[in-house]
Amino acid sequence: LDRSEFNGAEGVHQGAYVLTKDAEEPQVILISSGTELALAVEAFRILKQEGIAARVVSMPCWEQFERQDEDYRERVLPSSCEARVSIEAGSTFGWERWLGLKGKAIGLDQYGASAPATVLYRHFGLTTDAVVAAAKKQL
């Protein structure tokens, strides 16, 4: 990450935090954790180049984030932004809690594929292009 884009990880013990943002009022929020954050950050950069204000939220622990007060949760995931995309190499189950009715979960809801990670990510739509397309579709 370019240091001008990165907001730090001071919220990691709170279960989720804003990793990077383009504006105080995002048009779309990309939510992920772990290695899939790289896809979210790359999609963020593309959206920014296209004039779409995005935010990347790292959410390593749903349960810990739920324990935070409403004010903190609202600062991380403002209710004014209903366009949300989660990126998870595992199941999409549960992400609807953070996506709302209009959000899109990108993930893997089947079992049994074996191949190098780059091949599997491409095969199952876990790509930067898929994240950007999902984000634009939410707008």
N, CA, C and O atoms as a GROMACS GRO file, in nm:
protein
  556
    1LEU      N    1   0.083  -0.120   0.000
    1LEU     CA    2   0.000   0.000   0.000
    1LEU      C    3   0.086   0.124   0.000
    1LEU      O    4   0.190   0.129   0.066
    2ASP      N    5   0.044   0.223  -0.073
    2ASP     CA    6   0.104   0.354  -0.068
    2ASP      C    7   0.066   0.418   0.065
    2ASP      O    8  -0.052   0.417   0.102
    3ARG      N    9   0.162   0.472   0.138
    3ARG     CA   10   0.134   0.527   0.271
    3ARG      C   11   0.028   0.637   0.268
    3ARG      O   12  -0.040   0.658   0.368
    4SER      N   13   0.012   0.707   0.157
    4SER     CA   14  -0.090   0.812   0.149
    4SER      C   15  -0.230   0.753   0.146
    4SER      O   16  -0.327   0.822   0.179
    5GLU      N   17  -0.243   0.625   0.108
    5GLU     CA   18  -0.374   0.560   0.104
    5GLU      C   19  -0.406   0.486   0.234
    5GLU      O   20  -0.522   0.468   0.268
    6PHE      N   21  -0.303   0.446   0.306
    6PHE     CA   22  -0.319   0.357   0.420
    6PHE      C   23  -0.350   0.433   0.547
    6PHE      O   24  -0.280   0.527   0.583
    7ASN      N   25  -0.456   0.393   0.615
    7ASN     CA   26  -0.498   0.460   0.738
    7ASN      C   27  -0.450   0.389   0.864
    7ASN      O   28  -0.483   0.432   0.974
    8GLY      N   29  -0.374   0.284   0.850
    8GLY     CA   30  -0.322   0.215   0.967
    8GLY      C   31  -0.415   0.107   1.018
    8GLY      O   32  -0.529   0.095   0.972
    9ALA      N   33  -0.366   0.031   1.112
    9ALA     CA   34  -0.442  -0.081   1.164
    9ALA      C   35  -0.477  -0.061   1.311
    9ALA      O   36  -0.489  -0.158   1.386
   10GLU      N   37  -0.495   0.064   1.351
   10GLU     CA   38  -0.522   0.091   1.492
   10GLU      C   39  -0.653   0.029   1.540
   10GLU      O   40  -0.674   0.018   1.661
   11GLY      N   41  -0.741  -0.011   1.451
   11GLY     CA   42  -0.868  -0.070   1.492
   11GLY      C   43  -0.872  -0.220   1.490
   11GLY      O   44  -0.979  -0.279   1.507
   12VAL      N   45  -0.758  -0.286   1.470
   12VAL     CA   46  -0.758  -0.432   1.454
   12VAL      C   47  -0.815  -0.502   1.577
   12VAL      O   48  -0.883  -0.604   1.562
   13HIS      N   49  -0.791  -0.453   1.697
   13HIS     CA   50  -0.845  -0.518   1.817
   13HIS      C   51  -0.996  -0.495   1.832
   13HIS      O   52  -1.059  -0.552   1.920
   14GLN      N   53  -1.052  -0.412   1.744
   14GLN     CA   54  -1.196  -0.386   1.749
   14GLN      C   55  -1.273  -0.471   1.649
   14GLN      O   56  -1.394  -0.453   1.632
   15GLY      N   57  -1.205  -0.564   1.583
   15GLY     CA   58  -1.270  -0.659   1.495
   15GLY      C   59  -1.278  -0.617   1.351
   15GLY      O   60  -1.282  -0.702   1.262
   16ALA      N   61  -1.279  -0.487   1.326
   16ALA     CA   62  -1.280  -0.435   1.189
   16ALA      C   63  -1.232  -0.291   1.194
   16ALA      O   64  -1.248  -0.222   1.295
   17TYR      N   65  -1.174  -0.247   1.085
   17TYR     CA   66  -1.124  -0.110   1.078
   17TYR      C   67  -1.112  -0.067   0.932
   17TYR      O   68  -1.105  -0.151   0.842
   18VAL      N   69  -1.112   0.062   0.911
   18VAL     CA   70  -1.096   0.116   0.777
   18VAL      C   71  -0.948   0.104   0.742
   18VAL      O   72  -0.862   0.166   0.805
   19LEU      N   73  -0.919   0.025   0.640
   19LEU     CA   74  -0.782   0.007   0.596
   19LEU      C   75  -0.739   0.123   0.507
   19LEU      O   76  -0.632   0.180   0.525
   20THR      N   77  -0.824   0.156   0.412
   20THR     CA   78  -0.794   0.267   0.323
   20THR      C   79  -0.925   0.327   0.272
   20THR      O   80  -1.024   0.256   0.254
   21LYS      N   81  -0.924   0.458   0.250
   21LYS     CA   82  -1.045   0.522   0.201
   21LYS      C   83  -1.010   0.635   0.107
   21LYS      O   84  -0.902   0.694   0.114
   22ASP      N   85  -1.104   0.664   0.019
   22ASP     CA   86  -1.087   0.767  -0.081
   22ASP      C   87  -1.161   0.894  -0.042
   22ASP      O   88  -1.127   1.003  -0.087
   23ALA      N   89  -1.262   0.881   0.043
   23ALA     CA   90  -1.345   0.995   0.083
   23ALA      C   91  -1.415   0.961   0.213
   23ALA      O   92  -1.429   0.844   0.248
   24GLU      N   93  -1.459   1.062   0.284
   24GLU     CA   94  -1.534   1.038   0.408
   24GLU      C   95  -1.668   0.971   0.381
   24GLU      O   96  -1.716   0.893   0.463
   25GLU      N   97  -1.729   1.002   0.267
   25GLU     CA   98  -1.858   0.943   0.228
   25GLU      C   99  -1.835   0.850   0.109
   25GLU      O  100  -1.839   0.894  -0.006
   26PRO      N  101  -1.812   0.722   0.135
   26PRO     CA  102  -1.785   0.630   0.024
   26PRO      C  103  -1.910   0.600  -0.057
   26PRO      O  104  -2.022   0.601  -0.006
   27GLN      N  105  -1.888   0.572  -0.186
   27GLN     CA  106  -1.996   0.524  -0.271
   27GLN      C  107  -2.010   0.373  -0.260
   27GLN      O  108  -2.118   0.318  -0.280
   28VAL      N  109  -1.899   0.307  -0.228
   28VAL     CA  110  -1.898   0.162  -0.215
   28VAL      C  111  -1.795   0.123  -0.110
   28VAL      O  112  -1.690   0.187  -0.096
   29ILE      N  113  -1.827   0.016  -0.035
   29ILE     CA  114  -1.736  -0.034   0.067
   29ILE      C  115  -1.699  -0.178   0.031
   29ILE      O  116  -1.786  -0.261   0.005
   30LEU      N  117  -1.570  -0.206   0.029
   30LEU     CA  118  -1.517  -0.339   0.003
   30LEU      C  119  -1.470  -0.396   0.136
   30LEU      O  120  -1.388  -0.335   0.204
   31ILE      N  121  -1.522  -0.512   0.175
   31ILE     CA  122  -1.494  -0.570   0.306
   31ILE      C  123  -1.427  -0.706   0.288
   31ILE      O  124  -1.474  -0.789   0.211
   32SER      N  125  -1.318  -0.727   0.360
   32SER     CA  126  -1.248  -0.854   0.350
   32SER      C  127  -1.155  -0.870   0.469
   32SER      O  128  -1.155  -0.790   0.562
   33SER      N  129  -1.076  -0.976   0.464
   33SER     CA  130  -0.972  -0.998   0.565
   33SER      C  131  -0.866  -1.088   0.505
   33SER      O  132  -0.888  -1.151   0.401
   34GLY      N  133  -0.754  -1.095   0.569
   34GLY     CA  134  -0.648  -1.185   0.524
   34GLY      C  135  -0.599  -1.155   0.384
   34GLY      O  136  -0.592  -1.040   0.342
   35THR      N  137  -0.564  -1.261   0.313
   35THR     CA  138  -0.503  -1.244   0.181
   35THR      C  139  -0.597  -1.180   0.079
   35THR      O  140  -0.551  -1.119  -0.017
   36GLU      N  141  -0.729  -1.195   0.099
   36GLU     CA  142  -0.824  -1.135   0.005
   36GLU      C  143  -0.823  -0.983   0.011
   36GLU      O  144  -0.877  -0.917  -0.079
   37LEU      N  145  -0.763  -0.926   0.114
   37LEU     CA  146  -0.752  -0.780   0.121
   37LEU      C  147  -0.675  -0.725   0.002
   37LEU      O  148  -0.699  -0.612  -0.042
   38ALA      N  149  -0.582  -0.803  -0.051
   38ALA     CA  150  -0.507  -0.758  -0.168
   38ALA      C  151  -0.600  -0.733  -0.286
   38ALA      O  152  -0.581  -0.636  -0.361
   39LEU      N  153  -0.701  -0.818  -0.304
   39LEU     CA  154  -0.799  -0.796  -0.411
   39LEU      C  155  -0.879  -0.670  -0.385
   39LEU      O  156  -0.905  -0.592  -0.477
   40ALA      N  157  -0.919  -0.649  -0.261
   40ALA     CA  158  -0.997  -0.530  -0.225
   40ALA      C  159  -0.917  -0.403  -0.248
   40ALA      O  160  -0.970  -0.305  -0.301
   41VAL      N  161  -0.790  -0.404  -0.210
   41VAL     CA  162  -0.706  -0.284  -0.227
   41VAL      C  163  -0.683  -0.255  -0.376
   41VAL      O  164  -0.688  -0.140  -0.418
   42GLU      N  165  -0.659  -0.358  -0.454
   42GLU     CA  166  -0.639  -0.336  -0.598
   42GLU      C  167  -0.769  -0.286  -0.662
   42GLU      O  168  -0.764  -0.196  -0.747
   43ALA      N  169  -0.883  -0.340  -0.623
   43ALA     CA  170  -1.012  -0.292  -0.674
   43ALA      C  171  -1.034  -0.147  -0.631
   43ALA      O  172  -1.083  -0.066  -0.709
   44PHE      N  173  -0.998  -0.115  -0.507
   44PHE     CA  174  -1.007   0.022  -0.456
   44PHE      C  175  -0.930   0.118  -0.548
   44PHE      O  176  -0.982   0.223  -0.585
   45ARG      N  177  -0.810   0.081  -0.585
   45ARG     CA  178  -0.726   0.167  -0.672
   45ARG      C  179  -0.790   0.187  -0.809
   45ARG      O  180  -0.788   0.298  -0.863
   46ILE      N  181  -0.846   0.081  -0.864
   46ILE     CA  182  -0.912   0.093  -0.995
   46ILE      C  183  -1.035   0.182  -0.984
   46ILE      O  184  -1.056   0.270  -1.067
   47LEU      N  185  -1.116   0.160  -0.882
   47LEU     CA  186  -1.236   0.242  -0.863
   47LEU      C  187  -1.198   0.388  -0.844
   47LEU      O  188  -1.265   0.477  -0.898
   48LYS      N  189  -1.094   0.413  -0.769
   48LYS     CA  190  -1.047   0.550  -0.746
   48LYS      C  191  -1.008   0.616  -0.878
   48LYS      O  192  -1.044   0.731  -0.903
   49GLN      N  193  -0.936   0.544  -0.962
   49GLN     CA  194  -0.897   0.596  -1.094
   49GLN      C  195  -1.019   0.629  -1.180
   49GLN      O  196  -1.014   0.717  -1.265
   50GLU      N  197  -1.128   0.557  -1.157
   50GLU     CA  198  -1.251   0.578  -1.234
   50GLU      C  199  -1.343   0.680  -1.167
   50GLU      O  200  -1.456   0.701  -1.213
   51GLY      N  201  -1.296   0.742  -1.060
   51GLY     CA  202  -1.374   0.848  -0.995
   51GLY      C  203  -1.481   0.796  -0.900
   51GLY      O  204  -1.575   0.869  -0.866
   52ILE      N  205  -1.469   0.672  -0.857
   52ILE     CA  206  -1.566   0.614  -0.764
   52ILE      C  207  -1.503   0.611  -0.624
   52ILE      O  208  -1.400   0.549  -0.603
   53ALA      N  209  -1.566   0.680  -0.530
   53ALA     CA  210  -1.515   0.687  -0.394
   53ALA      C  211  -1.541   0.554  -0.322
   53ALA      O  212  -1.655   0.514  -0.302
   54ALA      N  213  -1.433   0.488  -0.286
   54ALA     CA  214  -1.443   0.357  -0.223
   54ALA      C  215  -1.375   0.357  -0.088
   54ALA      O  216  -1.299   0.448  -0.054
   55ARG      N  217  -1.403   0.254  -0.012
   55ARG     CA  218  -1.342   0.232   0.118
   55ARG      C  219  -1.314   0.083   0.129
   55ARG      O  220  -1.396   0.001   0.090
   56VAL      N  221  -1.197   0.048   0.184
   56VAL     CA  222  -1.165  -0.091   0.212
   56VAL      C  223  -1.168  -0.108   0.364
   56VAL      O  224  -1.102  -0.036   0.438
   57VAL      N  225  -1.247  -0.206   0.408
   57VAL     CA  226  -1.257  -0.238   0.550
   57VAL      C  227  -1.199  -0.378   0.571
   57VAL      O  228  -1.240  -0.475   0.507
   58SER      N  229  -1.102  -0.386   0.662
   58SER     CA  230  -1.048  -0.514   0.703
   58SER      C  231  -1.133  -0.562   0.820
   58SER      O  232  -1.148  -0.491   0.920
   59MET      N  233  -1.190  -0.682   0.808
   59MET     CA  234  -1.276  -0.734   0.913
   59MET      C  235  -1.227  -0.873   0.955
   59MET      O  236  -1.282  -0.974   0.913
   60PRO      N  237  -1.123  -0.877   1.039
   60PRO     CA  238  -1.070  -1.007   1.081
   60PRO      C  239  -1.157  -1.081   1.182
   60PRO      O  240  -1.142  -1.202   1.198
   61CYS      N  241  -1.248  -1.010   1.252
   61CYS     CA  242  -1.329  -1.079   1.353
   61CYS      C  243  -1.468  -1.018   1.364
   61CYS      O  244  -1.486  -0.912   1.424
   62TRP      N  245  -1.567  -1.086   1.305
   62TRP     CA  246  -1.706  -1.038   1.309
   62TRP      C  247  -1.754  -1.020   1.452
   62TRP      O  248  -1.815  -0.919   1.486
   63GLU      N  249  -1.725  -1.120   1.534
   63GLU     CA  250  -1.776  -1.117   1.672
   63GLU      C  251  -1.723  -0.997   1.750
   63GLU      O  252  -1.797  -0.931   1.823
   64GLN      N  253  -1.594  -0.969   1.735
   64GLN     CA  254  -1.535  -0.855   1.805
   64GLN      C  255  -1.593  -0.724   1.752
   64GLN      O  256  -1.616  -0.630   1.829
   65PHE      N  257  -1.616  -0.716   1.623
   65PHE     CA  258  -1.676  -0.595   1.566
   65PHE      C  259  -1.817  -0.574   1.619
   65PHE      O  260  -1.857  -0.461   1.648
   66GLU      N  261  -1.893  -0.682   1.632
   66GLU     CA  262  -2.029  -0.673   1.688
   66GLU      C  263  -2.030  -0.619   1.830
   66GLU      O  264  -2.127  -0.556   1.872
   67ARG      N  265  -1.924  -0.643   1.904
   67ARG     CA  266  -1.914  -0.596   2.044
   67ARG      C  267  -1.888  -0.446   2.056
   67ARG      O  268  -1.905  -0.389   2.164
   68GLN      N  269  -1.847  -0.383   1.947
   68GLN     CA  270  -1.816  -0.240   1.951
   68GLN      C  271  -1.944  -0.158   1.960
   68GLN      O  272  -2.052  -0.204   1.921
   69ASP      N  273  -1.931  -0.037   2.010
   69ASP     CA  274  -2.051   0.047   2.020
   69ASP      C  275  -2.098   0.088   1.882
   69ASP      O  276  -2.023   0.083   1.784
   70GLU      N  277  -2.222   0.129   1.875
   70GLU     CA  278  -2.284   0.163   1.747
   70GLU      C  279  -2.209   0.275   1.675
   70GLU      O  280  -2.200   0.274   1.553
   71ASP      N  281  -2.157   0.371   1.750
   71ASP     CA  282  -2.083   0.483   1.690
   71ASP      C  283  -1.960   0.433   1.614
   71ASP      O  284  -1.935   0.476   1.502
   72TYR      N  285  -1.885   0.343   1.675
   72TYR     CA  286  -1.767   0.289   1.608
   72TYR      C  287  -1.807   0.211   1.483
   72TYR      O  288  -1.748   0.229   1.376
   73ARG      N  289  -1.906   0.124   1.496
   73ARG     CA  290  -1.950   0.044   1.381
   73ARG      C  291  -1.997   0.134   1.268
   73ARG      O  292  -1.971   0.105   1.151
   74GLU      N  293  -2.064   0.244   1.301
   74GLU     CA  294  -2.112   0.338   1.200
   74GLU      C  295  -1.995   0.411   1.132
   74GLU      O  296  -2.002   0.439   1.012
   75ARG      N  297  -1.889   0.441   1.206
   75ARG     CA  298  -1.772   0.506   1.146
   75ARG      C  299  -1.702   0.413   1.046
   75ARG      O  300  -1.648   0.459   0.945
   76VAL      N  301  -1.702   0.284   1.076
   76VAL     CA  302  -1.636   0.187   0.988
   76VAL      C  303  -1.725   0.151   0.869
   76VAL      O  304  -1.680   0.151   0.755
   77LEU      N  305  -1.852   0.120   0.898
   77LEU     CA  306  -1.949   0.080   0.795
   77LEU      C  307  -2.068   0.176   0.800
   77LEU      O  308  -2.173   0.142   0.855
   78PRO      N  309  -2.053   0.295   0.742
   78PRO     CA  310  -2.163   0.392   0.749
   78PRO      C  311  -2.290   0.339   0.681
   78PRO      O  312  -2.285   0.288   0.569
   79SER      N  313  -2.401   0.352   0.751
   79SER     CA  314  -2.528   0.303   0.699
   79SER      C  315  -2.571   0.380   0.573
   79SER      O  316  -2.654   0.332   0.496
   80SER      N  317  -2.514   0.498   0.553
   80SER     CA  318  -2.547   0.576   0.433
   80SER      C  319  -2.494   0.511   0.305
   80SER      O  320  -2.538   0.547   0.196
   81CYS      N  321  -2.403   0.417   0.318
   81CYS     CA  322  -2.346   0.348   0.202
   81CYS      C  323  -2.397   0.204   0.199
   81CYS      O  324  -2.348   0.119   0.273
   82GLU      N  325  -2.495   0.180   0.113
   82GLU     CA  326  -2.553   0.046   0.101
   82GLU      C  327  -2.482  -0.040  -0.003
   82GLU      O  328  -2.504  -0.161  -0.008
   83ALA      N  329  -2.398   0.021  -0.085
   83ALA     CA  330  -2.323  -0.053  -0.186
   83ALA      C  331  -2.201  -0.114  -0.118
   83ALA      O  332  -2.105  -0.045  -0.086
   84ARG      N  333  -2.207  -0.245  -0.098
   84ARG     CA  334  -2.101  -0.315  -0.025
   84ARG      C  335  -2.070  -0.447  -0.094
   84ARG      O  336  -2.158  -0.514  -0.147
   85VAL      N  337  -1.942  -0.482  -0.092
   85VAL     CA  338  -1.897  -0.608  -0.151
   85VAL      C  339  -1.804  -0.675  -0.051
   85VAL      O  340  -1.709  -0.613  -0.004
   86SER      N  341  -1.830  -0.802  -0.019
   86SER     CA  342  -1.736  -0.878   0.064
   86SER      C  343  -1.658  -0.972  -0.026
   86SER      O  344  -1.709  -1.023  -0.126
   87ILE      N  345  -1.532  -0.995   0.011
   87ILE     CA  346  -1.445  -1.085  -0.064
   87ILE      C  347  -1.389  -1.186   0.035
   87ILE      O  348  -1.319  -1.150   0.130
   88GLU      N  349  -1.422  -1.314   0.013
   88GLU     CA  350  -1.383  -1.419   0.106
   88GLU      C  351  -1.354  -1.546   0.027
   88GLU      O  352  -1.441  -1.594  -0.046
   89ALA      N  353  -1.235  -1.600   0.040
   89ALA     CA  354  -1.201  -1.724  -0.032
   89ALA      C  355  -1.279  -1.843   0.021
   89ALA      O  356  -1.283  -1.948  -0.043
   90GLY      N  357  -1.340  -1.827   0.137
   90GLY     CA  358  -1.425  -1.932   0.193
   90GLY      C  359  -1.570  -1.904   0.161
   90GLY      O  360  -1.602  -1.836   0.063
   91SER      N  361  -1.656  -1.955   0.242
   91SER     CA  362  -1.801  -1.943   0.223
   91SER      C  363  -1.850  -1.799   0.233
   91SER      O  364  -1.795  -1.718   0.307
   92THR      N  365  -1.952  -1.769   0.156
   92THR     CA  366  -2.016  -1.637   0.164
   92THR      C  367  -2.116  -1.630   0.280
   92THR      O  368  -2.167  -1.523   0.312
   93PHE      N  369  -2.144  -1.746   0.342
   93PHE     CA  370  -2.240  -1.753   0.451
   93PHE      C  371  -2.201  -1.658   0.565
   93PHE      O  372  -2.087  -1.658   0.611
   94GLY      N  373  -2.296  -1.578   0.609
   94GLY     CA  374  -2.274  -1.487   0.720
   94GLY      C  375  -2.242  -1.345   0.681
   94GLY      O  376  -2.264  -1.252   0.758
   95TRP      N  377  -2.188  -1.326   0.562
   95TRP     CA  378  -2.151  -1.192   0.519
   95TRP      C  379  -2.271  -1.100   0.503
   95TRP      O  380  -2.257  -0.978   0.508
   96GLU      N  381  -2.391  -1.157   0.483
   96GLU     CA  382  -2.510  -1.074   0.466
   96GLU      C  383  -2.532  -0.983   0.586
   96GLU      O  384  -2.594  -0.877   0.574
   97ARG      N  385  -2.484  -1.022   0.701
   97ARG     CA  386  -2.496  -0.940   0.823
   97ARG      C  387  -2.431  -0.803   0.802
   97ARG      O  388  -2.479  -0.702   0.854
   98TRP      N  389  -2.322  -0.799   0.726
   98TRP     CA  390  -2.246  -0.675   0.705
   98TRP      C  391  -2.275  -0.612   0.570
   98TRP      O  392  -2.242  -0.495   0.547
   99LEU      N  393  -2.336  -0.687   0.480
   99LEU     CA  394  -2.362  -0.637   0.346
   99LEU      C  395  -2.499  -0.570   0.332
   99LEU      O  396  -2.515  -0.481   0.249
  100GLY      N  397  -2.595  -0.612   0.411
  100GLY     CA  398  -2.731  -0.561   0.396
  100GLY      C  399  -2.799  -0.624   0.276
  100GLY      O  400  -2.748  -0.720   0.217
  101LEU      N  401  -2.913  -0.570   0.241
  101LEU     CA  402  -2.994  -0.628   0.133
  101LEU      C  403  -2.937  -0.604  -0.006
  101LEU      O  404  -2.963  -0.683  -0.097
  102LYS      N  405  -2.860  -0.498  -0.024
  102LYS     CA  406  -2.811  -0.464  -0.156
  102LYS      C  407  -2.669  -0.513  -0.183
  102LYS      O  408  -2.622  -0.504  -0.297
  103GLY      N  409  -2.601  -0.563  -0.083
  103GLY     CA  410  -2.462  -0.602  -0.098
  103GLY      C  411  -2.441  -0.728  -0.179
  103GLY      O  412  -2.536  -0.802  -0.208
  104LYS      N  413  -2.316  -0.751  -0.215
  104LYS     CA  414  -2.278  -0.868  -0.294
  104LYS      C  415  -2.162  -0.939  -0.226
  104LYS      O  416  -2.059  -0.878  -0.198
  105ALA      N  417  -2.180  -1.067  -0.200
  105ALA     CA  418  -2.074  -1.149  -0.141
  105ALA      C  419  -2.004  -1.226  -0.251
  105ALA      O  420  -2.067  -1.300  -0.327
  106ILE      N  421  -1.875  -1.209  -0.260
  106ILE     CA  422  -1.793  -1.285  -0.355
  106ILE      C  423  -1.718  -1.388  -0.272
  106ILE      O  424  -1.644  -1.354  -0.180
  107GLY      N  425  -1.737  -1.514  -0.305
  107GLY     CA  426  -1.672  -1.618  -0.228
  107GLY      C  427  -1.693  -1.754  -0.289
  107GLY      O  428  -1.730  -1.767  -0.406
  108LEU      N  429  -1.668  -1.853  -0.211
  108LEU     CA  430  -1.670  -1.991  -0.257
  108LEU      C  431  -1.773  -2.069  -0.176
  108LEU      O  432  -1.756  -2.088  -0.055
  109ASP      N  433  -1.878  -2.113  -0.243
  109ASP     CA  434  -1.984  -2.185  -0.173
  109ASP      C  435  -1.993  -2.331  -0.217
  109ASP      O  436  -2.100  -2.391  -0.215
  110GLN      N  437  -1.880  -2.385  -0.255
  110GLN     CA  438  -1.874  -2.527  -0.289
  110GLN      C  439  -1.742  -2.583  -0.240
  110GLN      O  440  -1.654  -2.508  -0.198
  111TYR      N  441  -1.729  -2.712  -0.247
  111TYR     CA  442  -1.612  -2.779  -0.192
  111TYR      C  443  -1.558  -2.878  -0.295
  111TYR      O  444  -1.634  -2.935  -0.373
  112GLY      N  445  -1.428  -2.897  -0.294
  112GLY     CA  446  -1.373  -3.007  -0.370
  112GLY      C  447  -1.278  -2.974  -0.482
  112GLY      O  448  -1.229  -3.065  -0.548
  113ALA      N  449  -1.249  -2.847  -0.508
  113ALA     CA  450  -1.158  -2.813  -0.617
  113ALA      C  451  -1.014  -2.818  -0.567
  113ALA      O  452  -0.984  -2.782  -0.453
  114SER      N  453  -0.926  -2.861  -0.654
  114SER     CA  454  -0.784  -2.866  -0.619
  114SER      C  455  -0.703  -2.816  -0.737
  114SER      O  456  -0.710  -2.870  -0.848
  115ALA      N  457  -0.624  -2.712  -0.710
  115ALA     CA  458  -0.538  -2.653  -0.811
  115ALA      C  459  -0.457  -2.544  -0.742
  115ALA      O  460  -0.483  -2.512  -0.626
  116PRO      N  461  -0.361  -2.485  -0.812
  116PRO     CA  462  -0.290  -2.372  -0.752
  116PRO      C  463  -0.388  -2.258  -0.721
  116PRO      O  464  -0.488  -2.241  -0.791
  117ALA      N  465  -0.360  -2.183  -0.616
  117ALA     CA  466  -0.450  -2.077  -0.571
  117ALA      C  467  -0.486  -1.978  -0.682
  117ALA      O  468  -0.601  -1.938  -0.694
  118THR      N  469  -0.389  -1.940  -0.764
  118THR     CA  470  -0.420  -1.844  -0.870
  118THR      C  471  -0.521  -1.898  -0.968
  118THR      O  472  -0.606  -1.824  -1.018
  119VAL      N  473  -0.513  -2.027  -0.998
  119VAL     CA  474  -0.608  -2.091  -1.088
  119VAL      C  475  -0.746  -2.098  -1.024
  119VAL      O  476  -0.847  -2.066  -1.088
  120LEU      N  477  -0.751  -2.138  -0.897
  120LEU     CA  478  -0.879  -2.146  -0.827
  120LEU      C  479  -0.944  -2.010  -0.811
  120LEU      O  480  -1.065  -1.997  -0.831
  121TYR      N  481  -0.867  -1.909  -0.776
  121TYR     CA  482  -0.923  -1.774  -0.760
  121TYR      C  483  -0.988  -1.728  -0.890
  121TYR      O  484  -1.100  -1.676  -0.890
  122ARG      N  485  -0.918  -1.748  -1.001
  122ARG     CA  486  -0.971  -1.708  -1.131
  122ARG      C  487  -1.096  -1.790  -1.165
  122ARG      O  488  -1.196  -1.735  -1.212
  123HIS      N  489  -1.091  -1.920  -1.142
  123HIS     CA  490  -1.203  -2.010  -1.174
  123HIS      C  491  -1.329  -1.973  -1.095
  123HIS      O  492  -1.439  -1.978  -1.150
  124PHE      N  493  -1.313  -1.936  -0.970
  124PHE     CA  494  -1.428  -1.907  -0.884
  124PHE      C  495  -1.462  -1.758  -0.876
  124PHE      O  496  -1.544  -1.718  -0.794
  125GLY      N  497  -1.400  -1.677  -0.959
  125GLY     CA  498  -1.434  -1.536  -0.965
  125GLY      C  499  -1.379  -1.451  -0.852
  125GLY      O  500  -1.433  -1.344  -0.823
  126LEU      N  501  -1.275  -1.497  -0.788
  126LEU     CA  502  -1.209  -1.419  -0.684
  126LEU      C  503  -1.095  -1.339  -0.747
  126LEU      O  504  -0.977  -1.366  -0.725
  127THR      N  505  -1.136  -1.240  -0.826
  127THR     CA  506  -1.039  -1.158  -0.899
  127THR      C  507  -1.069  -1.011  -0.878
  127THR      O  508  -1.179  -0.973  -0.838
  128THR      N  509  -0.970  -0.930  -0.905
  128THR     CA  510  -0.989  -0.785  -0.896
  128THR      C  511  -1.100  -0.741  -0.990
  128THR      O  512  -1.184  -0.659  -0.952
  129ASP      N  513  -1.101  -0.794  -1.111
  129ASP     CA  514  -1.205  -0.756  -1.208
  129ASP      C  515  -1.345  -0.789  -1.156
  129ASP      O  516  -1.438  -0.711  -1.175
  130ALA      N  517  -1.360  -0.904  -1.091
  130ALA     CA  518  -1.490  -0.943  -1.036
  130ALA      C  519  -1.532  -0.850  -0.923
  130ALA      O  520  -1.649  -0.815  -0.911
  131VAL      N  521  -1.436  -0.808  -0.840
  131VAL     CA  522  -1.467  -0.717  -0.731
  131VAL      C  523  -1.508  -0.581  -0.786
  131VAL      O  524  -1.606  -0.522  -0.740
  132VAL      N  525  -1.435  -0.530  -0.884
  132VAL     CA  526  -1.468  -0.401  -0.945
  132VAL      C  527  -1.606  -0.408  -1.010
  132VAL      O  528  -1.687  -0.317  -0.994
  133ALA      N  529  -1.634  -0.515  -1.083
  133ALA     CA  530  -1.764  -0.530  -1.149
  133ALA      C  531  -1.877  -0.536  -1.046
  133ALA      O  532  -1.981  -0.474  -1.065
  134ALA      N  533  -1.857  -0.610  -0.938
  134ALA     CA  534  -1.959  -0.619  -0.833
  134ALA      C  535  -1.981  -0.483  -0.767
  134ALA      O  536  -2.095  -0.445  -0.739
  135ALA      N  537  -1.874  -0.411  -0.744
  135ALA     CA  538  -1.885  -0.278  -0.683
  135ALA      C  539  -1.964  -0.184  -0.774
  135ALA      O  540  -2.053  -0.113  -0.727
  136LYS      N  541  -1.932  -0.183  -0.901
  136LYS     CA  542  -2.004  -0.095  -0.995
  136LYS      C  543  -2.151  -0.133  -1.007
  136LYS      O  544  -2.236  -0.046  -1.021
  137LYS      N  545  -2.179  -0.261  -1.001
  137LYS     CA  546  -2.318  -0.307  -1.012
  137LYS      C  547  -2.401  -0.259  -0.892
  137LYS      O  548  -2.522  -0.240  -0.904
  138GLN      N  549  -2.336  -0.240  -0.778
  138GLN     CA  550  -2.406  -0.194  -0.658
  138GLN      C  551  -2.444  -0.047  -0.664
  138GLN      O  552  -2.532  -0.003  -0.590
  139LEU      N  553  -2.379   0.028  -0.748
  139LEU     CA  554  -2.402   0.175  -0.754
  139LEU      C  555  -2.531   0.210  -0.824
  139LEU      O  556  -2.564   0.328  -0.837
   0.00000   0.00000   0.00000
